[in-house]
């Protein structure tokens, strides 16, 4: 950032460098999601290009959503929605800071946005960003949500346009302008319409898992320990998934069995019946009320892997995983800066079902050498897959991240750390000597 504003000519306009390089720091901003898009089928859940439209009518016939794709770009995906979450969070932060001159056109640095949503900062990440923006601009939505006496329904795209500004003389990037649709902008400007979400949202790897977290956060967030219960058929309809109902059911059963979504506790009611239901509860309410012996027993069973994936579950579906686990470097850096030693937990075994509850009450650094803490087979696999790294140093960073988010302590620490290392290696392997 320069001490004195500098200007250049871009497309016949004088552009102040300062316009882009004095933007507020959004690395620590709490994430906000637009709740009217969280529980209904606005995005494709597939990593493959989707052309088939989404047609949704609520059971009471009062809400309709139609989403159509551009044949060239395909439909905007649930991963593309990461960008919309970032932009909603950006606007919400400006409003909270007292900015009264907000506009649907938002100026961002692409690198800052990519880091915040954990897409990385490589050339491939930038190409992925451009593809996502193309889909967000080309996808057409028609809905009667927020209809009133004057409007029957609204047709829009997620963004109206985007522009990458470049200094014509030096070719230096001056940032990016993204203009939101009026429907989305007006909705986010009503603070009653935005909900806080976990920074670990970007760690969710499956399209269906990402959608289910958003729907659960919307449905269960205000319902306390009672949570929210919904039938699988209704859930299938609300998701817009292209999977068949039996395949969708198996995927939901698998997500509930793993029960690793951030903040949300999932429980299937009547799994063997023709019409099972899914109960969603925010974990903070369960921890406040105290878990029953039955719930702890279920957690123990899940942690031990006693319920293997049913043989009828398909090996793949349109909602299969698209990206690996992602942890934000900003969160890691902040957590590492505040690293401190504390008293040992009642149970220091990260696989023990009581560990998450203990950690939530008293965050702590796990300590110890990676070789001593990790499962032997996982340790060996990491050394083979991610050679050249000091695992003890990176484990301290990983523990610091968990300590800054104590309610998200993993049931399987070793596997979670392995996922972190895979992504760390993928992003930073070019920094290793001799690579």
SERO-741119 format. One record per residue (C-alpha): residue number from 1; residue in three letters; x, y, z. Coordinates in steps of 0.1 Angstrom, whole numbers. Last residue first. Example, Ala and Ser with C-alpha at 12.3 -4.5 7.8 and 13.67 -1.06 7.14 Angstrom:
# residues 2
+-----+------+-------+-------+-------+
!  nr ! rest !    px !    py !    pz !
+-----+------+-------+-------+-------+
!   2 !  SER !   137 !   -11 !    71 !
!   1 !  ALA !   123 !   -45 !    78 !
+-----+------+-------+-------+-------+
END
This chain:
# residues 435
+-----+------+-------+-------+-------+
!  nr ! rest !    px !    py !    pz !
+-----+------+-------+-------+-------+
! 435 !  UNK !   114 !  -300 !   -56 !
! 434 !  UNK !   150 !  -297 !   -44 !
! 433 !  UNK !   141 !  -278 !   -12 !
! 432 !  UNK !   104 !  -277 !    -5 !
! 431 !  UNK !    85 !  -246 !   -15 !
! 430 !  UNK !    69 !  -263 !   -45 !
! 429 !  UNK !    52 !  -287 !   -21 !
! 428 !  UNK !    31 !  -258 !    -6 !
! 427 !  UNK !    -5 !  -262 !   -18 !
! 426 !  UNK !    -6 !  -300 !   -23 !
! 425 !  UNK !    15 !  -306 !     8 !
! 424 !  UNK !    -9 !  -285 !    29 !
! 423 !  UNK !   -39 !  -303 !    14 !
! 422 !  UNK !   -25 !  -337 !    22 !
! 421 !  UNK !   -14 !  -326 !    56 !
! 420 !  UNK !   -48 !  -314 !    66 !
! 419 !  UNK !   -64 !  -346 !    55 !
! 418 !  UNK !   -38 !  -366 !    75 !
! 417 !  UNK !   -46 !  -344 !   105 !
! 416 !  UNK !   -83 !  -353 !   103 !
! 415 !  UNK !   -74 !  -390 !    99 !
! 414 !  UNK !   -52 !  -389 !   130 !
! 413 !  UNK !   -77 !  -369 !   151 !
! 412 !  UNK !  -106 !  -392 !   145 !
! 411 !  UNK !  -136 !  -378 !   165 !
! 410 !  UNK !  -126 !  -344 !   154 !
! 409 !  UNK !  -126 !  -314 !   179 !
! 408 !  UNK !  -150 !  -289 !   163 !
! 407 !  UNK !  -164 !  -274 !   195 !
! 406 !  UNK !  -129 !  -263 !   205 !
! 405 !  UNK !  -125 !  -239 !   175 !
! 404 !  UNK !   -94 !  -219 !   186 !
! 403 !  UNK !   -80 !  -250 !   201 !
! 402 !  UNK !   -85 !  -269 !   169 !
! 401 !  UNK !   -65 !  -243 !   150 !
! 400 !  UNK !   -37 !  -244 !   176 !
! 399 !  UNK !   -37 !  -282 !   173 !
! 398 !  UNK !   -31 !  -279 !   135 !
! 397 !  UNK !    -3 !  -253 !   140 !
! 396 !  UNK !    14 !  -275 !   166 !
! 395 !  UNK !     9 !  -305 !   142 !
! 394 !  UNK !    27 !  -286 !   115 !
! 393 !  UNK !    58 !  -282 !   137 !
! 392 !  UNK !    58 !  -319 !   147 !
! 391 !  UNK !    52 !  -330 !   111 !
! 390 !  UNK !    84 !  -313 !    99 !
! 389 !  UNK !    77 !  -317 !    61 !
! 388 !  UNK !    98 !  -333 !    34 !
! 387 !  UNK !    75 !  -361 !    23 !
! 386 !  UNK !    37 !  -357 !    21 !
! 385 !  UNK !    23 !  -390 !     8 !
! 384 !  UNK !    49 !  -414 !    23 !
! 383 !  UNK !    54 !  -396 !    56 !
! 382 !  UNK !    16 !  -391 !    58 !
! 381 !  UNK !    10 !  -428 !    52 !
! 380 !  UNK !    35 !  -438 !    79 !
! 379 !  UNK !    18 !  -416 !   104 !
! 378 !  UNK !   -16 !  -429 !    94 !
! 377 !  UNK !    -5 !  -465 !    99 !
! 376 !  UNK !    11 !  -457 !   132 !
! 375 !  UNK !   -20 !  -439 !   146 !
! 374 !  UNK !    -8 !  -403 !   154 !
! 373 !  UNK !     3 !  -391 !   188 !
! 372 !  UNK !    37 !  -407 !   193 !
! 371 !  UNK !    50 !  -401 !   158 !
! 370 !  UNK !    36 !  -366 !   158 !
! 369 !  UNK !    55 !  -357 !   189 !
! 368 !  UNK !    37 !  -345 !   220 !
! 367 !  UNK !    13 !  -316 !   227 !
! 366 !  UNK !   -25 !  -316 !   226 !
! 365 !  UNK !   -28 !  -279 !   231 !
! 364 !  UNK !   -59 !  -270 !   252 !
! 363 !  UNK !   -94 !  -257 !   250 !
! 362 !  UNK !  -113 !  -262 !   283 !
! 361 !  UNK !  -151 !  -267 !   282 !
! 360 !  UNK !  -151 !  -274 !   244 !
! 359 !  UNK !  -121 !  -297 !   248 !
! 358 !  UNK !  -139 !  -318 !   274 !
! 357 !  UNK !  -170 !  -321 !   252 !
! 356 !  UNK !  -149 !  -330 !   222 !
! 355 !  UNK !  -129 !  -356 !   242 !
! 354 !  UNK !  -158 !  -375 !   256 !
! 353 !  UNK !  -162 !  -397 !   225 !
! 352 !  UNK !  -125 !  -409 !   229 !
! 351 !  UNK !  -106 !  -408 !   196 !
! 350 !  UNK !   -86 !  -377 !   206 !
! 349 !  UNK !   -73 !  -396 !   236 !
! 348 !  UNK !   -63 !  -369 !   261 !
! 347 !  UNK !   -91 !  -377 !   285 !
! 346 !  UNK !   -96 !  -355 !   315 !
! 345 !  UNK !   -77 !  -329 !   296 !
! 344 !  UNK !   -41 !  -319 !   304 !
! 343 !  UNK !   -35 !  -285 !   320 !
! 342 !  UNK !   -26 !  -256 !   296 !
! 341 !  UNK !     3 !  -245 !   274 !
! 340 !  UNK !    -1 !  -215 !   252 !
! 339 !  UNK !    -6 !  -207 !   215 !
! 338 !  UNK !   -20 !  -172 !   208 !
! 337 !  UNK !     0 !  -166 !   177 !
! 336 !  UNK !    -6 !  -201 !   165 !
! 335 !  UNK !   -44 !  -195 !   166 !
! 334 !  UNK !   -41 !  -164 !   145 !
! 333 !  UNK !   -18 !  -180 !   120 !
! 332 !  UNK !   -40 !  -211 !   117 !
! 331 !  UNK !   -71 !  -190 !   112 !
! 330 !  UNK !   -54 !  -170 !    85 !
! 329 !  UNK !   -41 !  -202 !    68 !
! 328 !  UNK !   -77 !  -214 !    64 !
! 327 !  UNK !   -82 !  -251 !    67 !
! 326 !  UNK !   -94 !  -272 !    37 !
! 325 !  UNK !  -104 !  -308 !    35 !
! 324 !  UNK !  -103 !  -321 !    -1 !
! 323 !  UNK !  -124 !  -309 !   -30 !
! 322 !  UNK !  -152 !  -324 !   -51 !
! 321 !  UNK !  -167 !  -352 !   -31 !
! 320 !  UNK !  -196 !  -371 !   -47 !
! 319 !  UNK !  -230 !  -355 !   -52 !
! 318 !  UNK !  -236 !  -369 !   -87 !
! 317 !  UNK !  -231 !  -404 !   -73 !
! 316 !  UNK !  -203 !  -427 !   -66 !
! 315 !  UNK !  -197 !  -461 !   -50 !
! 314 !  UNK !  -234 !  -467 !   -46 !
! 313 !  UNK !  -247 !  -477 !   -12 !
! 312 !  UNK !  -263 !  -511 !   -12 !
! 311 !  UNK !  -234 !  -526 !     7 !
! 310 !  UNK !  -241 !  -503 !    36 !
! 309 !  UNK !  -211 !  -483 !    47 !
! 308 !  UNK !  -198 !  -498 !    78 !
! 307 !  UNK !  -215 !  -492 !   112 !
! 306 !  UNK !  -190 !  -502 !   139 !
! 305 !  UNK !  -166 !  -474 !   129 !
! 304 !  UNK !  -153 !  -471 !   165 !
! 303 !  UNK !  -161 !  -434 !   165 !
! 302 !  UNK !  -196 !  -441 !   153 !
! 301 !  UNK !  -202 !  -467 !   181 !
! 300 !  UNK !  -188 !  -443 !   207 !
! 299 !  UNK !  -210 !  -415 !   195 !
! 298 !  UNK !  -240 !  -438 !   197 !
! 297 !  UNK !  -230 !  -447 !   233 !
! 296 !  UNK !  -227 !  -411 !   241 !
! 295 !  UNK !  -262 !  -404 !   228 !
! 294 !  UNK !  -276 !  -433 !   249 !
! 293 !  UNK !  -258 !  -422 !   280 !
! 292 !  UNK !  -275 !  -388 !   277 !
! 291 !  UNK !  -256 !  -358 !   265 !
! 290 !  UNK !  -256 !  -327 !   288 !
! 289 !  UNK !  -281 !  -298 !   282 !
! 288 !  UNK !  -254 !  -273 !   273 !
! 287 !  UNK !  -234 !  -298 !   253 !
! 286 !  UNK !  -266 !  -307 !   233 !
! 285 !  UNK !  -274 !  -270 !   227 !
! 284 !  UNK !  -238 !  -263 !   215 !
! 283 !  UNK !  -241 !  -292 !   192 !
! 282 !  UNK !  -268 !  -276 !   170 !
! 281 !  UNK !  -294 !  -303 !   164 !
! 280 !  UNK !  -306 !  -319 !   132 !
! 279 !  UNK !  -330 !  -349 !   132 !
! 278 !  UNK !  -333 !  -368 !   100 !
! 277 !  UNK !  -364 !  -389 !    92 !
! 276 !  UNK !  -369 !  -424 !    78 !
! 275 !  UNK !  -400 !  -433 !    57 !
! 274 !  UNK !  -399 !  -469 !    47 !
! 273 !  UNK !  -385 !  -479 !    81 !
! 272 !  UNK !  -349 !  -491 !    87 !
! 271 !  UNK !  -335 !  -457 !    96 !
! 270 !  UNK !  -364 !  -449 !   119 !
! 269 !  UNK !  -349 !  -417 !   132 !
! 268 !  UNK !  -315 !  -407 !   118 !
! 267 !  UNK !  -294 !  -384 !   141 !
! 266 !  UNK !  -272 !  -355 !   130 !
! 265 !  UNK !  -254 !  -331 !   153 !
! 264 !  UNK !  -244 !  -298 !   136 !
! 263 !  UNK !  -216 !  -274 !   146 !
! 262 !  UNK !  -194 !  -285 !   117 !
! 261 !  UNK !  -205 !  -316 !    99 !
! 260 !  UNK !  -187 !  -347 !   112 !
! 259 !  UNK !  -216 !  -370 !   120 !
! 258 !  UNK !  -200 !  -400 !   103 !
! 257 !  UNK !  -232 !  -420 !   106 !
! 256 !  UNK !  -253 !  -390 !    97 !
! 255 !  UNK !  -233 !  -383 !    66 !
! 254 !  UNK !  -235 !  -420 !    56 !
! 253 !  UNK !  -272 !  -422 !    62 !
! 252 !  UNK !  -276 !  -390 !    41 !
! 251 !  UNK !  -257 !  -406 !    13 !
! 250 !  UNK !  -277 !  -438 !    15 !
! 249 !  UNK !  -310 !  -419 !    14 !
! 248 !  UNK !  -298 !  -399 !   -17 !
! 247 !  UNK !  -291 !  -432 !   -35 !
! 246 !  UNK !  -325 !  -445 !   -26 !
! 245 !  UNK !  -342 !  -412 !   -36 !
! 244 !  UNK !  -324 !  -411 !   -70 !
! 243 !  UNK !  -295 !  -386 !   -72 !
! 242 !  UNK !  -301 !  -354 !   -92 !
! 241 !  UNK !  -302 !  -335 !   -59 !
! 240 !  UNK !  -325 !  -305 !   -58 !
! 239 !  UNK !  -319 !  -303 !   -20 !
! 238 !  UNK !  -354 !  -294 !   -10 !
! 237 !  UNK !  -369 !  -325 !   -28 !
! 236 !  UNK !  -345 !  -349 !   -11 !
! 235 !  UNK !  -351 !  -333 !    23 !
! 234 !  UNK !  -389 !  -338 !    18 !
! 233 !  UNK !  -383 !  -374 !     9 !
! 232 !  UNK !  -359 !  -379 !    38 !
! 231 !  UNK !  -384 !  -366 !    64 !
! 230 !  UNK !  -375 !  -337 !    86 !
! 229 !  UNK !  -367 !  -332 !   122 !
! 228 !  UNK !  -354 !  -299 !   137 !
! 227 !  UNK !  -335 !  -293 !   169 !
! 226 !  UNK !  -352 !  -299 !   202 !
! 225 !  UNK !  -320 !  -289 !   220 !
! 224 !  UNK !  -325 !  -253 !   209 !
! 223 !  UNK !  -347 !  -245 !   179 !
! 222 !  UNK !  -330 !  -214 !   166 !
! 221 !  UNK !  -302 !  -229 !   146 !
! 220 !  UNK !  -320 !  -261 !   136 !
! 219 !  UNK !  -336 !  -252 !   103 !
! 218 !  UNK !  -311 !  -226 !    89 !
! 217 !  UNK !  -279 !  -244 !   102 !
! 216 !  UNK !  -293 !  -277 !    91 !
! 215 !  UNK !  -300 !  -264 !    55 !
! 214 !  UNK !  -265 !  -249 !    53 !
! 213 !  UNK !  -249 !  -281 !    67 !
! 212 !  UNK !  -270 !  -303 !    44 !
! 211 !  UNK !  -259 !  -283 !    13 !
! 210 !  UNK !  -222 !  -286 !    21 !
! 209 !  UNK !  -226 !  -323 !    28 !
! 208 !  UNK !  -245 !  -329 !    -4 !
! 207 !  UNK !  -217 !  -313 !   -24 !
! 206 !  UNK !  -191 !  -333 !    -5 !
! 205 !  UNK !  -159 !  -321 !    10 !
! 204 !  UNK !  -168 !  -300 !    40 !
! 203 !  UNK !  -137 !  -280 !    50 !
! 202 !  UNK !  -151 !  -248 !    37 !
! 201 !  UNK !  -178 !  -249 !    64 !
! 200 !  UNK !  -150 !  -250 !    90 !
! 199 !  UNK !  -153 !  -212 !    93 !
! 198 !  UNK !  -187 !  -220 !   109 !
! 197 !  UNK !  -217 !  -200 !    98 !
! 196 !  UNK !  -234 !  -168 !   110 !
! 195 !  UNK !  -268 !  -162 !    96 !
! 194 !  UNK !  -280 !  -134 !    73 !
! 193 !  UNK !  -316 !  -125 !    66 !
! 192 !  UNK !  -324 !  -105 !    97 !
! 191 !  UNK !  -295 !   -82 !    86 !
! 190 !  UNK !  -316 !   -69 !    57 !
! 189 !  UNK !  -289 !   -58 !    33 !
! 188 !  UNK !  -283 !   -94 !    24 !
! 187 !  UNK !  -317 !   -97 !     8 !
! 186 !  UNK !  -314 !   -64 !   -11 !
! 185 !  UNK !  -280 !   -76 !   -25 !
! 184 !  UNK !  -293 !  -110 !   -35 !
! 183 !  UNK !  -324 !   -96 !   -53 !
! 182 !  UNK !  -305 !   -67 !   -68 !
! 181 !  UNK !  -280 !   -90 !   -84 !
! 180 !  UNK !  -244 !   -86 !   -73 !
! 179 !  UNK !  -218 !   -66 !   -92 !
! 178 !  UNK !  -183 !   -79 !   -89 !
! 177 !  UNK !  -154 !   -56 !   -94 !
! 176 !  UNK !  -119 !   -71 !   -93 !
! 175 !  UNK !   -85 !   -59 !   -82 !
! 174 !  UNK !   -60 !   -35 !   -96 !
! 173 !  UNK !   -39 !   -62 !  -113 !
! 172 !  UNK !    -6 !   -50 !  -126 !
! 171 !  UNK !    -5 !   -50 !  -164 !
! 170 !  UNK !    22 !   -23 !  -161 !
! 169 !  UNK !     9 !     3 !  -185 !
! 168 !  UNK !   -28 !    -8 !  -189 !
! 167 !  UNK !   -31 !   -12 !  -151 !
! 166 !  UNK !   -56 !   -41 !  -149 !
! 165 !  UNK !   -92 !   -42 !  -137 !
! 164 !  UNK !  -110 !   -76 !  -136 !
! 163 !  UNK !  -147 !   -71 !  -142 !
! 162 !  UNK !  -177 !   -90 !  -130 !
! 161 !  UNK !  -213 !   -88 !  -140 !
! 160 !  UNK !  -249 !   -92 !  -129 !
! 159 !  UNK !  -242 !  -117 !  -102 !
! 158 !  UNK !  -265 !  -144 !   -88 !
! 157 !  UNK !  -287 !  -143 !  -119 !
! 156 !  UNK !  -322 !  -129 !  -118 !
! 155 !  UNK !  -359 !  -135 !  -123 !
! 154 !  UNK !  -384 !  -123 !   -97 !
! 153 !  UNK !  -419 !  -135 !   -89 !
! 152 !  UNK !  -454 !  -122 !   -84 !
! 151 !  UNK !  -444 !   -86 !   -76 !
! 150 !  UNK !  -466 !   -57 !   -64 !
! 149 !  UNK !  -485 !   -74 !   -36 !
! 148 !  UNK !  -454 !   -91 !   -24 !
! 147 !  UNK !  -429 !  -118 !   -35 !
! 146 !  UNK !  -399 !  -123 !   -12 !
! 145 !  UNK !  -395 !  -158 !   -25 !
! 144 !  UNK !  -415 !  -161 !   -57 !
! 143 !  UNK !  -386 !  -176 !   -76 !
! 142 !  UNK !  -369 !  -176 !  -111 !
! 141 !  UNK !  -331 !  -182 !  -111 !
! 140 !  UNK !  -309 !  -180 !  -142 !
! 139 !  UNK !  -273 !  -193 !  -142 !
! 138 !  UNK !  -250 !  -173 !  -165 !
! 137 !  UNK !  -235 !  -149 !  -139 !
! 136 !  UNK !  -229 !  -175 !  -112 !
! 135 !  UNK !  -216 !  -199 !  -139 !
! 134 !  UNK !  -191 !  -173 !  -153 !
! 133 !  UNK !  -180 !  -164 !  -117 !
! 132 !  UNK !  -173 !  -200 !  -109 !
! 131 !  UNK !  -152 !  -205 !  -141 !
! 130 !  UNK !  -133 !  -173 !  -133 !
! 129 !  UNK !  -126 !  -186 !   -98 !
! 128 !  UNK !  -115 !  -220 !  -110 !
! 127 !  UNK !   -90 !  -203 !  -133 !
! 126 !  UNK !   -77 !  -183 !  -103 !
! 125 !  UNK !   -74 !  -215 !   -83 !
! 124 !  UNK !   -54 !  -231 !  -112 !
! 123 !  UNK !   -30 !  -201 !  -112 !
! 122 !  UNK !   -24 !  -208 !   -75 !
! 121 !  UNK !   -37 !  -189 !   -46 !
! 120 !  UNK !   -56 !  -215 !   -26 !
! 119 !  UNK !   -93 !  -223 !   -27 !
! 118 !  UNK !   -97 !  -218 !    10 !
! 117 !  UNK !  -127 !  -194 !    10 !
! 116 !  UNK !  -106 !  -167 !    27 !
! 115 !  UNK !   -75 !  -174 !     6 !
! 114 !  UNK !   -94 !  -171 !   -27 !
! 113 !  UNK !  -110 !  -139 !   -16 !
! 112 !  UNK !   -77 !  -123 !    -7 !
! 111 !  UNK !   -62 !  -134 !   -40 !
! 110 !  UNK !   -91 !  -120 !   -60 !
! 109 !  UNK !   -87 !   -86 !   -44 !
! 108 !  UNK !  -122 !   -72 !   -40 !
! 107 !  UNK !  -144 !   -43 !   -51 !
! 106 !  UNK !  -181 !   -48 !   -46 !
! 105 !  UNK !  -208 !   -35 !   -69 !
! 104 !  UNK !  -242 !   -40 !   -52 !
! 103 !  UNK !  -234 !    -7 !   -34 !
! 102 !  UNK !  -230 !     4 !     3 !
! 101 !  UNK !  -228 !    40 !    13 !
! 100 !  UNK !  -239 !    38 !    49 !
!  99 !  UNK !  -207 !    22 !    62 !
!  98 !  UNK !  -212 !    18 !    99 !
!  97 !  UNK !  -187 !   -10 !   106 !
!  96 !  UNK !  -216 !   -35 !   109 !
!  95 !  UNK !  -226 !   -25 !    74 !
!  94 !  UNK !  -191 !   -31 !    60 !
!  93 !  UNK !  -190 !   -65 !    78 !
!  92 !  UNK !  -224 !   -75 !    64 !
!  91 !  UNK !  -213 !   -66 !    29 !
!  90 !  UNK !  -181 !   -87 !    31 !
!  89 !  UNK !  -199 !  -116 !    47 !
!  88 !  UNK !  -224 !  -116 !    18 !
!  87 !  UNK !  -195 !  -114 !    -7 !
!  86 !  UNK !  -177 !  -144 !    10 !
!  85 !  UNK !  -209 !  -164 !    11 !
!  84 !  UNK !  -216 !  -157 !   -26 !
!  83 !  UNK !  -181 !  -169 !   -34 !
!  82 !  UNK !  -186 !  -201 !   -15 !
!  81 !  UNK !  -218 !  -205 !   -36 !
!  80 !  UNK !  -195 !  -216 !   -64 !
!  79 !  UNK !  -189 !  -247 !   -44 !
!  78 !  UNK !  -227 !  -254 !   -43 !
!  77 !  UNK !  -226 !  -252 !   -80 !
!  76 !  UNK !  -238 !  -227 !  -106 !
!  75 !  UNK !  -254 !  -245 !  -135 !
!  74 !  UNK !  -235 !  -253 !  -167 !
!  73 !  UNK !  -211 !  -230 !  -186 !
!  72 !  UNK !  -220 !  -235 !  -223 !
!  71 !  UNK !  -255 !  -249 !  -218 !
!  70 !  UNK !  -265 !  -220 !  -195 !
!  69 !  UNK !  -283 !  -235 !  -166 !
!  68 !  UNK !  -319 !  -230 !  -153 !
!  67 !  UNK !  -330 !  -227 !  -117 !
!  66 !  UNK !  -367 !  -226 !  -109 !
!  65 !  UNK !  -378 !  -220 !   -73 !
!  64 !  UNK !  -414 !  -220 !   -60 !
!  63 !  UNK !  -427 !  -213 !   -26 !
!  62 !  UNK !  -464 !  -214 !   -15 !
!  61 !  UNK !  -474 !  -248 !   -28 !
!  60 !  UNK !  -477 !  -262 !     8 !
!  59 !  UNK !  -452 !  -290 !     0 !
!  58 !  UNK !  -428 !  -264 !   -15 !
!  57 !  UNK !  -424 !  -264 !   -53 !
!  56 !  UNK !  -389 !  -269 !   -68 !
!  55 !  UNK !  -379 !  -273 !  -104 !
!  54 !  UNK !  -341 !  -275 !  -109 !
!  53 !  UNK !  -331 !  -274 !  -146 !
!  52 !  UNK !  -310 !  -302 !  -162 !
!  51 !  UNK !  -278 !  -287 !  -175 !
!  50 !  UNK !  -254 !  -298 !  -148 !
!  49 !  UNK !  -217 !  -299 !  -154 !
!  48 !  UNK !  -201 !  -325 !  -132 !
!  47 !  UNK !  -190 !  -317 !   -96 !
!  46 !  UNK !  -226 !  -321 !   -86 !
!  45 !  UNK !  -247 !  -304 !   -59 !
!  44 !  UNK !  -262 !  -279 !   -83 !
!  43 !  UNK !  -273 !  -247 !   -66 !
!  42 !  UNK !  -306 !  -230 !   -56 !
!  41 !  UNK !  -324 !  -260 !   -41 !
!  40 !  UNK !  -339 !  -247 !    -8 !
!  39 !  UNK !  -327 !  -245 !    28 !
!  38 !  UNK !  -298 !  -221 !    26 !
!  37 !  UNK !  -308 !  -196 !    -1 !
!  36 !  UNK !  -332 !  -176 !    20 !
!  35 !  UNK !  -306 !  -178 !    48 !
!  34 !  UNK !  -279 !  -156 !    32 !
!  33 !  UNK !  -247 !  -168 !    48 !
!  32 !  UNK !  -224 !  -149 !    71 !
!  31 !  UNK !  -188 !  -157 !    79 !
!  30 !  UNK !  -172 !  -137 !   107 !
!  29 !  UNK !  -145 !  -114 !    95 !
!  28 !  UNK !  -109 !  -122 !   104 !
!  27 !  UNK !   -93 !  -121 !    70 !
!  26 !  UNK !  -116 !   -93 !    59 !
!  25 !  UNK !   -90 !   -65 !    62 !
!  24 !  UNK !  -107 !   -33 !    50 !
!  23 !  UNK !   -99 !   -21 !    15 !
!  22 !  UNK !   -69 !     2 !    13 !
!  21 !  UNK !   -53 !   -15 !   -17 !
!  20 !  UNK !   -83 !   -14 !   -40 !
!  19 !  UNK !   -94 !    23 !   -41 !
!  18 !  UNK !   -58 !    32 !   -31 !
!  17 !  UNK !   -46 !    23 !   -66 !
!  16 !  UNK !   -69 !    52 !   -77 !
!  15 !  UNK !   -85 !    46 !  -111 !
!  14 !  UNK !   -88 !    74 !  -136 !
!  13 !  UNK !  -111 !    61 !  -163 !
!  12 !  UNK !  -106 !    57 !  -200 !
!  11 !  UNK !  -105 !    19 !  -199 !
!  10 !  UNK !   -80 !    20 !  -170 !
!   9 !  UNK !   -59 !    51 !  -166 !
!   8 !  UNK !   -37 !    52 !  -136 !
!   7 !  UNK !   -37 !    69 !  -102 !
!   6 !  UNK !   -16 !    69 !   -72 !
!   5 !  UNK !   -27 !    78 !   -37 !
!   4 !  UNK !     2 !    86 !   -13 !
!   3 !  UNK !    15 !    64 !    14 !
!   2 !  UNK !    14 !    34 !    -9 !
!   1 !  UNK !     0 !     0 !     0 !
+-----+------+-------+-------+-------+
END
